[in-house]
């Protein structure tokens, strides 16, 4: 019965201590979330998930294994990602340090001292060792002897008011914020890799168009020169055709320069040395498909976007520090002790007579701190208010980014449809102009104008297709991760993985 009563007493004491923790537990602030995205596709098509790493299967909706390989290389080799992982480890170590105060602190010390006591003092040993005079430290004046000392110090602060526990809670939330920052780094990296890749493929297609146009114009130039020599065309037609040949040829060096710069960017993103990557030309429309847009519910954004989760983790840390600041108003309860072996002779150092100890509780009650505790509490509450507003603003900004991208994608789909119609009409006009010119019904200026219009229309289609792909990649980033593609096989990731493991 006595053992059972002791256990009940311990349980009651534990509940009492838990009830004394200062401050309320953190709860997520209420957020007004819209029911659907403006201009979004049918939400039943959505298969978004709130998992942490960017969905590798999402990239397969572009139909480019090469792009997915670049993403994997970047996540495993990029130095910014590796630095973010190192910061995560630092954050976890900080949590361990903040938790250490919950446990007793024990130190072991050992020393040897040769003492010579002054002849002009009555408490020579006490004064020589920095202690107050007393019977335990008295030694005869003028005496010389050795002192062998081995001691174990104990200090244990009883976290009765929850100051240490709130500090650990804040450190844990800070570590989670660091992990979400690492997720944001990986997410931005994946987005940058995608943007660089589609820009390279866009330049490849623009170069292919320019080379094809140059070949056609050179062929036309040869024809016009032959017709001019036969008196069937004017020197003005020859000069105008030569201008167009030079114009088409002048596009090629600038396109090559832009591609080289984008390739250097892609190399750095994937952790490679600039100039070390060989990437064969491949037109955009042949390298990357235009995926559909399955988008989830707006509320999922709160569980996916790393900047929102980071802002919330920082808010939770600030909330815990309010309780920590309140605990400073209450007494500090500690148990301190010291015990060990002390002897003037080494042979007797480990004998039972050399044992000494002291142990007992101590209480420190704050009476007057000059307003320090109140200032600490006011600062913590003000910091929480600031971070709450920042959290709300981050959510609004996130919703705006997604809504903007969805609107842009919807407009680009309509724009692409009209531009493709324009391109088809322009190509038909070129064929008709060439036929009519051969029959002598129009001058060659009409043919040149038709060719210039067709080139501009084809180039604009490529630019708009790349812009839509860029918006798709931006949407991937804005949603805090991609969406699951049905039937897609998962791909292995590099250092982005630890960010997920740390949160779970």
Secondary structure, DSSP 8 states (H G I E B T S, - for coil): -HHHHHHHHHHHHHHHHHHT--S-----------SS-TT---GGG------SS--HHHHGGGT-HHHHHHHHHHHHH-HHHHHHHHHHHHHHHHHHHHHGGGS-EEEEEEEEEEEE--TT-SSHHHHHTT---SGGG---TT-EEEEEEEEEEEEEEE-TTSHHHHHHHHHHHHHHHHHHHHHHHHHHHHHHHHHHHHHHHHHHHHHHHHHHHHHHHHHHHHHHHHHHHTTSS-HHHHHHHHHHHHHHHHHHHHHHHHHHHHHHHHHHHTT--TT--------HHHH----------GGGHHHH-HHHHHHHHHHHHHHHHHHHHHHTTS-EEEEEEEEEEEESSGGGTTSGGGEEEEEEEEEE-----TTHHHHHHHHHHHHHHHHHHHHHHHHHHHHHHHHHHHHHHHHHHHHHHHHHHHHHHHHHHHHHHHHHHHTTSS-HHHHHHHHHHHHHHHHHHHHHHHHHHHHHHHHHHHTTS----TT------STHHHHHHHH-
